[in-house]
């Protein structure tokens, strides 16, 4: 697999975490790959063959060629159907709100086609990205598209943005009461604003960010034991750690460490 990341233009950096590409030849025997929630929505363009996406009842669907993946609240299992060629926009946790056309909460765990989101302009950017000859050309095309959409967009709530920054800085280790106190806003108001802007509650985002920090340490082998890993990331106890870990990855920490989850190693194993 060849995985690369690219930084956005400064004007889009508050909304976009990075662009990434993934290319891989067709495998003789394809394997399921697990995507772990990370609190970020993705705009995916398949210029290679499509991916299967497995549903909760173990059935599978073929993902659209181009789509936005809503916030994940559970692990997502996918499987390549052939040669992989992906260009993706990874948004900041609150970054998709200014460009969306439907409530973000309605997109949870769902791949929404660009046509449904943006109509004719969605179809047009699909074709331009797929037919582009290089990553740099794709980045230029999508940045022009997104900047045009921002001109008449909804701004991100100051309280939401400040809370997201606090959660990220603390690696998700602050309680919601502590977050409310630091931001100086009512907990219920904060939860309502979050649901609208991000599609997750502050607690869900905090759990996701803390798991990501733990996962990165696990994949980089920066721990002495799983118990130490749990306490270093301020889980109450080992049982709490295992419960949260399995909720987001589908595995216990021990099972996860013993499996070869290629996509997780690529996306989350390096800074």
Buried (B, 14 or more C-beta within 10 A) or exposed (E): EEBEBEEBEEEBEEBBBBBBBBBBEEEEEBEEBBBBBBBBBBBBBBBBEBBBBBEEEEEBEEBBBBBBBBBBBBBBBBBBBBEBBBBBBBBBBBBBBBBBEEEBBEBBBEBBBBBBBBEEBBBBBBEBBBEBEEBEEBBEBBBEBBEEBBEEBEEBBEBBBBBBBBBBEBBBBBEBEEBBEEBEBEBEEBBEBBBBBBBBBBBBBBBBBBBBBBBBBBBEEEBEEBBEBBEBBBBEEBEEBBEBBBBBBBBBBEEBBEEEBBBBBBBBBEE
